[in-house]
Amino acid sequence: MAKLPDGVHIMRVVNYLRRSREDADRERRTGEDTIALQKDLMDRVLHEYGLPYDQLIEIGSGERIDTRPVFSQLLREVADNRYNCIAVKEISRLTRGDFRDYGLVYELLRQKRIFILTPYRLYDPKNANDLRQIRFELFLSREEFETIRERMQGAKYAYARSGKFMGSTPALGYAANPSTQRLMIQEPEADIVRLIFELYANGRYAKEMSYRAIATYLTELGIPSPTQLTHWNAQTVKAILQNRVYLGEIHYSTCTSYATKRLAKPAEEWIVVPEAHPPIISEALFFTVQQKIAERAKPSTPGNRQTSELAGIVRCNRCNCRMVRHVSKGTTSKKNGEKKVRVKEMLICPTKGCACTSYRDVERLLLEALRSIPLPEGGQHWQHFLRTYRAQLEESPQQPMEERRQRYLQQQRKRLQEQLEAIYRNFELGIYSEHEFSHRKQSVEQERQLLEEKLVSLKTADMDEDAPAKSHDGTERQPVWSPEIENATLLSLYRSLAYAPAQNRLLRFLIDSASLSVIRKGKRGKPAVLELAISFRPSELTTTHFPL
């Protein structure tokens, strides 16, 4: 049995095991369990000294101490005098972090006189030579780590500049080709990306769609999100719409990591490679979408609700927040006992303490502004708006979208059928037990049943496509375009649309901003006193104040 040097008194040892990056590479090559090998080695070393010890195993690997919870726990227990010796295969296993981590470990070892036991020697911080060696080992391990990282990063930069994909997960609609390391289009996911861009650029049924509305629509279609969740969110849709990878570009080294934060780099430091892979979206459609995103915000309305006339237009003059429509319903009883449903529409500011007023009073103010301003005569932007708007109304993108959804569901049906055949084949070959076969078969059949229900509901919707479209209150929706529109006044044009989303789209084309001041709230018998400051978009229309 090995003896400790004179003057060394070890009370309790903690054996710290951690898989290094080299160990991880070795496991991938050979399949060996390096943690088990490391444990056997250190058990033999500690057995030779006859020392009692506890064992801590760090499963993950991290550069910084705060990303290694087990080692952080070890340092706390050492600081609390629970241990006075750390057994480790190499000193470099303690830390390869920055100089702050380096200093933290070094000062703790020195001040508490924490011995370090390796298979080769015992380090005593009270010994000047041992302390110098500890400093050298910690410094050398950090420099070695930086050298390896720089070499690996340089190789990644070179691959990225050649157009190869160096990220972890490809964007929705793409898959990484294992032989070329380049992105290739993955159907039917690419169809989902095309659908998202077309919905944002063209809308549905003359109604523009926000990120939130598109997310609602995709969720209702039963399309899984990029992370395979059943629900989409607005931020995911926004990220897809702004991702230039769909133009065929590779963007690499756009962020830098500092501690636990990711900071964006200046655009001139990015690695950008055009035409690195096949594009999913055309340049014309992509830049149309970016232009719409750059414009002022669209009203965030779920896809299963109707946009109101003033959505996203009116701001509170007091706090500059967007005011929103709020509808409440109540019943009143007449003397004869008959009940009458009363609908109250209010335009409210979400900021606490700000005023609210009648929604229709504000709309009347705005209509007075339209009445007093002549129709733009031959303006380029106005004519472009009329042409674009008419084309979008006459050529609804709904049908190709439904065709895409049906094609996507058919492909999913084919995938499930192939999966079911593979399950039967593996059971016949004896790869699956009877229990595993039953479990997997039941899971796939349940998924297939849900898919069939979606296909049936889609066919039912197709059979009803010739029925008149209904608005949110169940009434038949009026046509939103007529030949007289091109020669109408702004007020008559607004009224002729007779469809809230279409009216909202017209107002947002004409109005840059509208600020509402509630001078006096309305009371019984006394109407509210309001002032609406409107700034119109076309240069020939000026900022105007309309009191009520």
C-alpha positions as CSV (number, residue, x, y, z in Angstrom):
1,M,0.0,0.0,0.0
2,A,1.3,3.4,-1.0
3,K,2.2,5.9,1.9
4,L,1.5,9.5,2.0
5,P,4.4,11.9,2.3
6,D,5.3,13.2,5.7
7,G,3.2,16.2,6.9
8,V,0.3,15.3,4.6
9,H,-2.9,14.6,6.3
10,I,-5.9,13.7,4.0
11,M,-9.2,13.4,5.8
12,R,-11.7,12.9,3.0
13,V,-11.2,12.6,-0.8
14,V,-13.7,13.4,-3.6
15,N,-13.0,11.5,-6.8
16,Y,-14.1,13.7,-9.8
17,L,-14.7,11.9,-13.1
18,R,-15.4,13.9,-16.3
19,R,-15.4,12.9,-19.9
20,S,-13.0,15.2,-21.9
21,R,-13.5,16.1,-25.6
22,E,-10.8,13.6,-26.5
23,D,-12.7,10.9,-24.6
24,A,-15.9,11.8,-26.5
25,D,-14.0,11.4,-29.8
26,R,-12.6,8.1,-28.7
27,E,-16.0,6.8,-27.7
28,R,-17.3,7.6,-31.2
29,R,-14.5,5.8,-32.8
30,T,-14.2,2.7,-30.6
31,G,-17.5,2.5,-28.6
32,E,-15.7,2.3,-25.3
33,D,-17.1,3.7,-22.1
34,T,-14.3,6.1,-21.1
35,I,-16.0,7.1,-17.8
36,A,-15.9,3.4,-16.7
37,L,-12.2,3.1,-17.7
38,Q,-11.4,6.4,-15.8
39,K,-13.3,5.1,-12.8
40,D,-11.4,1.8,-12.7
41,L,-8.1,3.7,-12.9
42,M,-8.9,6.1,-10.1
43,D,-10.4,3.3,-7.9
44,R,-7.1,1.4,-8.1
45,V,-5.1,4.6,-7.3
46,L,-7.2,5.4,-4.2
47,H,-7.2,1.8,-3.1
48,E,-3.4,1.8,-3.0
49,Y,-3.5,4.8,-0.6
50,G,-6.3,3.2,1.5
51,L,-8.2,6.5,1.5
52,P,-12.0,6.8,2.0
53,Y,-13.6,8.8,-0.8
54,D,-16.8,10.0,-2.4
55,Q,-17.3,9.9,-6.2
56,L,-18.8,12.6,-8.4
57,I,-19.4,12.0,-12.1
58,E,-19.9,14.9,-14.6
59,I,-21.8,13.5,-17.6
60,G,-21.7,16.6,-19.8
61,S,-18.7,18.6,-20.9
62,G,-18.5,22.4,-20.7
63,E,-15.8,25.1,-21.1
64,R,-17.0,27.2,-18.1
65,I,-17.6,26.2,-14.5
66,D,-21.1,27.5,-14.4
67,T,-22.0,25.1,-17.2
68,R,-20.8,22.1,-15.1
69,P,-23.2,21.7,-12.2
70,V,-21.4,18.7,-10.6
71,F,-18.0,20.5,-10.5
72,S,-19.8,23.7,-9.1
73,Q,-21.2,21.5,-6.3
74,L,-17.7,20.0,-5.7
75,L,-16.2,23.5,-5.3
76,R,-18.9,24.5,-2.8
77,E,-18.3,21.4,-0.7
78,V,-14.6,21.9,-0.8
79,A,-15.0,25.5,0.3
80,D,-17.2,24.2,3.2
81,N,-14.3,21.9,4.3
82,R,-16.0,18.7,3.5
83,Y,-13.0,17.5,1.5
84,N,-9.4,18.4,1.5
85,C,-8.3,16.3,-1.5
86,I,-9.5,16.1,-5.1
87,A,-8.7,12.9,-7.0
88,V,-8.7,13.4,-10.7
89,K,-7.1,11.7,-13.7
90,E,-5.4,14.9,-14.9
91,I,-5.4,18.5,-13.6
92,S,-6.8,19.7,-16.9
93,R,-10.0,17.9,-16.0
94,L,-10.6,20.5,-13.3
95,T,-11.0,23.5,-15.6
96,R,-10.2,24.8,-19.1
97,G,-12.2,27.9,-18.6
98,D,-11.1,31.6,-18.9
99,F,-8.8,33.3,-16.4
100,R,-11.6,34.0,-14.0
101,D,-12.4,30.3,-13.7
102,Y,-8.7,29.5,-13.6
103,G,-8.2,32.0,-10.7
104,L,-11.2,30.8,-8.8
105,V,-9.9,27.2,-8.8
106,Y,-6.3,28.1,-8.1
107,E,-7.1,30.4,-5.1
108,L,-9.4,27.8,-3.6
109,L,-6.7,25.1,-3.8
110,R,-4.0,27.5,-2.4
111,Q,-6.0,29.1,0.4
112,K,-7.6,25.9,1.7
113,R,-4.6,23.7,1.0
114,I,-6.6,21.2,-1.1
115,F,-4.4,18.3,-2.2
116,I,-4.7,17.0,-5.8
117,L,-4.2,13.3,-6.3
118,T,-3.5,12.0,-9.8
119,P,-2.4,8.5,-10.9
120,Y,1.1,9.9,-11.2
121,R,1.7,12.1,-8.1
122,L,0.2,14.0,-5.2
123,Y,0.2,17.8,-5.4
124,D,0.6,19.7,-2.1
125,P,-0.3,23.5,-2.5
126,K,1.9,24.2,0.5
127,N,4.9,23.0,-1.5
128,A,6.2,25.9,-3.8
129,N,7.2,23.5,-6.5
130,D,3.9,21.7,-6.5
131,L,2.0,25.0,-6.5
132,R,4.1,26.2,-9.5
133,Q,3.3,22.9,-11.3
134,I,-0.5,23.4,-10.6
135,R,-0.3,26.9,-12.1
136,F,1.5,25.6,-15.1
137,E,-0.9,22.7,-15.7
138,L,-4.0,24.9,-15.4
139,F,-2.5,27.5,-17.8
140,L,-1.3,24.9,-20.3
141,S,-4.7,23.1,-20.4
142,R,-6.4,26.4,-21.2
143,E,-3.9,27.2,-24.0
144,E,-4.3,23.7,-25.4
145,F,-8.0,24.1,-25.4
146,E,-7.8,27.5,-27.2
147,T,-5.4,26.0,-29.8
148,I,-7.8,23.1,-30.5
149,R,-10.8,25.4,-30.7
150,E,-9.1,27.8,-33.1
151,R,-8.1,24.9,-35.3
152,M,-11.6,23.5,-35.4
153,Q,-13.1,26.9,-35.9
154,G,-10.8,27.6,-38.8
155,A,-11.8,24.4,-40.5
156,K,-15.5,25.3,-40.0
157,Y,-15.0,28.8,-41.5
158,A,-13.2,27.2,-44.5
159,Y,-16.1,24.7,-45.1
160,A,-18.7,27.5,-44.6
161,R,-17.0,29.7,-47.2
162,S,-17.2,26.9,-49.7
163,G,-21.0,26.7,-49.2
164,K,-21.2,23.7,-46.9
165,F,-23.7,23.6,-44.0
166,M,-21.9,23.9,-40.6
167,G,-24.9,24.4,-38.4
168,S,-26.6,21.9,-36.1
169,T,-30.1,21.8,-37.4
170,P,-31.1,22.8,-41.0
171,A,-33.9,25.3,-41.5
172,L,-37.5,24.0,-42.2
173,G,-37.7,22.8,-45.7
174,Y,-34.0,21.7,-46.0
175,A,-32.0,18.6,-45.0
176,A,-28.2,18.3,-44.9
177,N,-26.7,16.0,-47.5
178,P,-24.3,13.7,-45.6
179,S,-22.0,13.2,-48.5
180,T,-21.7,16.8,-49.7
181,Q,-22.5,18.6,-46.5
182,R,-24.7,21.0,-48.5
183,L,-28.4,21.7,-48.0
184,M,-31.0,20.0,-50.2
185,I,-34.7,20.8,-50.5
186,Q,-36.9,18.5,-48.3
187,E,-40.5,18.0,-49.4
188,P,-43.2,18.3,-48.2
189,E,-41.7,20.7,-45.6
190,A,-40.5,23.0,-48.4
191,D,-44.2,23.4,-49.4
192,I,-45.0,24.6,-45.9
193,V,-42.3,27.4,-46.3
194,R,-43.8,28.4,-49.6
195,L,-47.2,28.5,-48.1
196,I,-46.0,30.8,-45.2
197,F,-44.4,33.3,-47.7
198,E,-47.5,33.3,-49.9
199,L,-49.9,33.8,-47.0
200,Y,-47.9,36.8,-45.7
201,A,-47.5,38.3,-49.2
202,N,-51.0,37.7,-50.5
203,G,-53.2,37.0,-47.5
204,R,-56.4,35.0,-47.7
205,Y,-59.8,36.2,-49.0
206,A,-58.6,39.9,-49.3
207,K,-57.4,39.8,-45.7
208,E,-53.8,40.3,-44.9
209,M,-52.3,37.9,-42.4
210,S,-50.0,38.7,-39.6
211,Y,-47.4,36.3,-38.0
212,R,-50.0,35.3,-35.4
213,A,-52.7,34.7,-38.0
214,I,-50.4,32.5,-40.1
215,A,-49.5,30.6,-36.9
216,T,-53.1,30.0,-36.1
217,Y,-53.9,28.9,-39.7
218,L,-51.0,26.4,-39.7
219,T,-52.0,25.0,-36.4
220,E,-55.6,24.5,-37.6
221,L,-54.3,22.7,-40.7
222,G,-52.6,20.2,-38.4
223,I,-49.1,20.9,-39.8
224,P,-46.4,20.2,-37.2
225,S,-44.0,23.1,-36.3
226,P,-40.2,22.9,-37.1
227,T,-39.7,21.5,-33.6
228,Q,-42.5,18.9,-34.2
229,L,-45.0,20.6,-31.9
230,T,-48.7,20.7,-32.7
231,H,-48.9,24.5,-32.2
232,W,-47.1,27.2,-34.1
233,N,-46.2,30.6,-32.7
234,A,-45.8,34.0,-34.2
235,Q,-42.0,34.2,-33.6
236,T,-41.4,31.0,-35.5
237,V,-43.3,32.4,-38.5
238,K,-41.4,35.6,-38.3
239,A,-38.0,33.8,-38.2
240,I,-38.9,31.8,-41.3
241,L,-40.0,34.9,-43.2
242,Q,-36.8,36.7,-42.5
243,N,-34.4,33.8,-43.0
244,R,-32.3,34.3,-46.2
245,V,-31.4,30.6,-46.3
246,Y,-34.5,30.3,-48.4
247,L,-32.8,32.4,-51.1
248,G,-30.1,29.8,-51.3
249,E,-27.7,31.7,-49.1
250,I,-25.5,30.3,-46.3
251,H,-25.0,32.6,-43.3
252,Y,-22.3,31.6,-40.8
253,S,-20.6,33.2,-37.8
254,T,-23.4,35.8,-37.3
255,C,-23.1,35.7,-33.5
256,T,-20.4,35.4,-30.9
257,S,-20.8,33.7,-27.5
258,Y,-19.7,35.3,-24.3
259,A,-20.2,33.4,-21.1
260,T,-23.9,32.3,-21.4
261,K,-24.9,35.1,-23.8
262,R,-25.0,35.2,-27.6
263,L,-24.2,38.6,-29.1
264,A,-24.9,39.5,-32.7
265,K,-21.8,40.4,-34.8
266,P,-21.7,43.3,-37.2
267,A,-23.0,42.3,-40.7
268,E,-19.6,42.9,-42.3
269,E,-18.1,40.1,-40.2
270,W,-20.6,37.5,-41.3
271,I,-19.7,34.7,-43.7
272,V,-22.3,35.0,-46.4
273,V,-22.2,32.6,-49.4
274,P,-24.9,33.1,-52.1
275,E,-26.1,30.3,-54.3
276,A,-24.8,27.7,-51.8
277,H,-27.9,25.5,-52.3
278,P,-31.2,25.4,-54.2
279,P,-33.5,28.2,-53.2
280,I,-37.1,27.5,-52.0
281,I,-38.4,31.1,-52.4
282,S,-37.9,33.4,-55.4
283,E,-36.1,36.7,-54.9
284,A,-39.2,38.6,-56.0
285,L,-41.4,37.0,-53.4
286,F,-38.7,37.2,-50.6
287,F,-38.2,40.9,-51.1
288,T,-41.9,41.6,-51.4
289,V,-42.3,40.0,-47.9
290,Q,-39.3,42.0,-46.5
291,Q,-40.8,45.2,-47.8
292,K,-44.1,44.4,-46.1
293,I,-42.3,43.5,-42.8
294,A,-40.4,46.9,-43.0
295,E,-43.7,48.8,-43.2
296,R,-45.6,49.6,-40.0
297,A,-47.0,46.7,-38.1
298,K,-50.1,44.8,-39.3
299,P,-52.9,44.1,-36.9
300,S,-52.2,40.9,-35.0
301,T,-55.4,38.9,-35.5
302,P,-55.8,35.1,-35.2
303,G,-56.5,33.4,-38.5
304,N,-59.9,32.2,-37.3
305,R,-61.2,35.8,-36.5
306,Q,-62.1,38.8,-38.7
307,T,-59.9,41.9,-38.7
308,S,-61.9,45.0,-37.6
309,E,-62.0,48.2,-39.7
310,L,-59.7,50.2,-37.4
311,A,-57.3,47.4,-36.4
312,G,-53.7,48.6,-36.1
313,I,-54.5,52.2,-37.1
314,V,-55.5,54.3,-34.1
315,R,-53.1,55.1,-31.3
316,C,-53.7,56.7,-27.9
317,N,-52.5,60.3,-27.8
318,R,-51.5,59.9,-24.2
319,C,-49.3,56.9,-24.2
320,N,-48.9,56.2,-28.0
321,C,-50.1,52.6,-27.6
322,R,-52.3,51.0,-30.3
323,M,-56.0,51.0,-29.3
324,V,-58.0,47.9,-29.8
325,R,-61.6,47.1,-30.3
326,H,-63.5,45.4,-27.5
327,V,-67.0,43.9,-27.9
328,S,-69.3,43.1,-25.0
329,K,-72.8,41.6,-25.2
330,G,-75.6,42.0,-22.6
331,T,-79.3,41.6,-22.4
332,T,-82.0,44.0,-21.4
333,S,-85.6,43.2,-20.5
334,K,-88.5,45.2,-21.8
335,K,-91.7,45.8,-19.8
336,N,-93.5,43.0,-21.6
337,G,-90.7,40.5,-20.6
338,E,-89.1,40.4,-24.0
339,K,-85.3,40.2,-23.8
340,K,-83.1,42.2,-26.2
341,V,-79.4,41.5,-26.9
342,R,-77.3,44.7,-26.7
343,V,-73.9,44.8,-28.3
344,K,-71.4,47.4,-27.1
345,E,-68.3,48.2,-29.2
346,M,-65.5,50.2,-27.5
347,L,-62.1,51.3,-28.6
348,I,-59.8,50.9,-25.6
349,C,-56.2,51.6,-24.8
350,P,-54.4,48.7,-23.1
351,T,-52.5,51.1,-20.8
352,K,-54.1,51.3,-17.4
353,G,-55.6,54.8,-16.7
354,C,-56.0,55.8,-20.3
355,A,-59.4,56.6,-21.7
356,C,-61.7,54.5,-23.9
357,T,-64.6,55.6,-26.1
358,S,-67.2,54.3,-28.6
359,Y,-65.6,52.4,-31.5
360,R,-68.2,53.7,-33.9
361,D,-67.7,57.3,-32.9
362,V,-64.1,57.0,-33.8
363,E,-65.0,55.4,-37.1
364,R,-67.4,58.3,-37.9
365,L,-64.6,60.7,-37.2
366,L,-62.4,58.9,-39.7
367,L,-65.1,58.7,-42.3
368,E,-65.6,62.5,-42.1
369,A,-61.9,62.8,-43.0
370,L,-62.5,60.6,-46.0
371,R,-65.5,62.6,-47.0
372,S,-63.5,65.9,-47.1
373,I,-60.6,64.6,-49.1
374,P,-60.9,64.0,-52.9
375,L,-59.9,60.8,-54.5
376,P,-56.2,60.7,-55.7
377,E,-56.2,61.4,-59.4
378,G,-53.9,59.0,-61.3
379,G,-51.4,58.7,-58.6
380,Q,-48.9,55.9,-59.3
381,H,-49.2,54.4,-55.8
382,W,-53.0,54.6,-55.9
383,Q,-53.3,52.9,-59.3
384,H,-50.8,50.2,-58.1
385,F,-52.9,49.7,-55.0
386,L,-56.1,49.3,-57.0
387,R,-54.5,46.9,-59.5
388,T,-52.8,44.8,-56.8
389,Y,-55.9,44.7,-54.6
390,R,-58.2,43.7,-57.4
391,A,-55.9,40.9,-58.6
392,Q,-55.7,39.5,-55.1
393,L,-59.5,39.6,-54.7
394,E,-60.1,37.9,-58.1
395,E,-57.3,35.3,-57.6
396,S,-57.7,34.0,-54.1
397,P,-54.7,31.8,-53.1
398,Q,-57.0,29.5,-51.1
399,Q,-57.3,26.7,-53.7
400,P,-53.6,26.1,-54.2
401,M,-53.1,26.2,-50.4
402,E,-55.8,23.5,-49.9
403,E,-54.1,21.5,-52.7
404,R,-50.8,21.8,-50.9
405,R,-52.4,20.7,-47.6
406,Q,-53.9,17.6,-49.3
407,R,-50.6,16.8,-51.0
408,Y,-48.8,17.1,-47.6
409,L,-51.4,14.8,-45.9
410,Q,-51.1,12.2,-48.7
411,Q,-47.3,12.2,-48.3
412,Q,-47.7,11.7,-44.6
413,R,-50.1,8.8,-45.2
414,K,-47.5,7.1,-47.5
415,R,-44.9,7.6,-44.8
416,L,-47.1,5.9,-42.2
417,Q,-47.9,3.0,-44.5
418,E,-44.1,2.4,-45.1
419,Q,-43.5,2.6,-41.3
420,L,-46.2,0.1,-40.7
421,E,-44.8,-2.3,-43.2
422,A,-41.4,-2.0,-41.6
423,I,-42.9,-2.8,-38.2
424,Y,-44.4,-6.0,-39.6
425,R,-41.2,-7.0,-41.3
426,N,-39.1,-6.5,-38.2
427,F,-41.6,-8.6,-36.2
428,E,-41.4,-11.4,-38.8
429,L,-37.6,-11.3,-38.6
430,G,-37.7,-11.6,-34.8
431,I,-36.2,-8.1,-34.3
432,Y,-39.3,-6.9,-32.3
433,S,-40.8,-8.9,-29.5
434,E,-44.6,-9.4,-29.5
435,H,-45.1,-6.6,-26.9
436,E,-42.9,-4.1,-28.8
437,F,-44.6,-5.0,-32.1
438,S,-48.1,-4.4,-30.5
439,H,-47.0,-1.1,-29.0
440,R,-45.4,0.3,-32.2
441,K,-48.3,-0.9,-34.4
442,Q,-50.9,0.7,-32.2
443,S,-49.0,4.0,-32.1
444,V,-48.7,4.2,-35.9
445,E,-52.3,3.1,-36.4
446,Q,-53.5,5.9,-34.1
447,E,-51.5,8.4,-36.0
448,R,-52.9,7.1,-39.3
449,Q,-56.5,7.3,-38.0
450,L,-56.0,11.0,-37.1
451,L,-54.5,11.6,-40.6
452,E,-57.5,10.0,-42.3
453,E,-59.9,12.2,-40.2
454,K,-58.0,15.3,-41.5
455,L,-58.3,14.0,-45.1
456,V,-62.0,13.4,-44.7
457,S,-62.6,16.9,-43.3
458,L,-60.5,18.4,-46.1
459,K,-62.7,16.7,-48.7
460,T,-65.8,17.9,-47.0
461,A,-64.5,21.5,-47.1
462,D,-63.8,21.1,-50.8
463,M,-67.4,20.0,-51.5
464,D,-68.6,23.2,-49.8
465,E,-66.2,25.6,-51.6
466,D,-69.0,26.8,-53.9
467,A,-71.2,27.9,-51.0
468,P,-71.3,31.7,-50.2
469,A,-68.6,32.8,-47.8
470,K,-69.8,33.8,-44.4
471,S,-68.5,36.7,-42.2
472,H,-67.8,36.4,-38.5
473,D,-71.4,37.0,-37.5
474,G,-72.7,34.3,-39.8
475,T,-74.2,36.6,-42.5
476,E,-73.4,36.2,-46.2
477,R,-70.3,38.1,-47.1
478,Q,-70.9,40.8,-49.7
479,P,-68.6,41.1,-52.8
480,V,-65.6,43.2,-52.0
481,W,-65.0,44.5,-55.6
482,S,-67.2,46.1,-58.2
483,P,-66.5,47.9,-61.5
484,E,-67.5,51.2,-60.0
485,I,-64.8,51.2,-57.4
486,E,-62.1,52.7,-59.6
487,N,-64.2,55.9,-60.1
488,A,-65.5,56.2,-56.5
489,T,-64.7,58.7,-53.8
490,L,-62.7,57.6,-50.8
491,L,-65.9,57.5,-48.6
492,S,-68.0,55.7,-51.2
493,L,-65.1,53.3,-51.9
494,Y,-64.9,52.5,-48.1
495,R,-68.6,51.8,-47.9
496,S,-68.8,49.8,-51.1
497,L,-66.2,47.3,-49.8
498,A,-68.8,46.1,-47.1
499,Y,-66.2,43.8,-45.6
500,A,-64.2,44.8,-42.5
501,P,-60.8,43.3,-43.5
502,A,-61.0,44.9,-46.9
503,Q,-62.0,48.3,-45.3
504,N,-59.1,47.9,-42.9
505,R,-56.6,47.3,-45.7
506,L,-57.8,50.4,-47.6
507,L,-57.4,52.5,-44.4
508,R,-53.9,51.2,-43.8
509,F,-53.0,52.1,-47.3
510,L,-54.2,55.6,-47.0
511,I,-53.3,56.4,-43.3
512,D,-49.8,56.6,-41.9
513,S,-50.9,57.3,-38.4
514,A,-54.0,58.3,-36.4
515,S,-53.8,59.7,-32.8
516,L,-57.0,59.9,-30.7
517,S,-57.5,62.3,-27.8
518,V,-60.4,61.9,-25.5
519,I,-61.1,65.4,-24.4
520,R,-64.2,64.5,-22.4
521,K,-65.8,61.1,-21.8
522,G,-69.4,60.5,-22.9
523,K,-72.1,60.4,-20.3
524,R,-75.8,59.7,-20.5
525,G,-77.3,62.2,-22.9
526,K,-73.9,63.9,-23.5
527,P,-71.7,62.5,-26.3
528,A,-67.9,62.2,-25.8
529,V,-65.6,65.0,-27.1
530,L,-62.9,63.5,-29.2
531,E,-60.1,64.7,-31.5
532,L,-58.5,62.5,-34.1
533,A,-55.2,63.6,-35.7
534,I,-54.7,61.8,-39.0
535,S,-51.6,61.7,-41.1
536,F,-52.2,60.4,-44.6
537,R,-49.7,58.5,-46.6
538,P,-49.8,60.0,-50.1
539,S,-48.0,63.3,-50.4
540,E,-51.1,65.1,-51.7
541,L,-53.0,64.3,-48.5
542,T,-52.0,66.3,-45.4
543,T,-52.2,65.9,-41.7
544,T,-55.6,66.9,-40.5
545,H,-57.3,67.3,-37.1
546,F,-61.0,66.2,-36.8
547,P,-62.9,67.1,-33.6
548,L,-66.1,65.5,-32.6
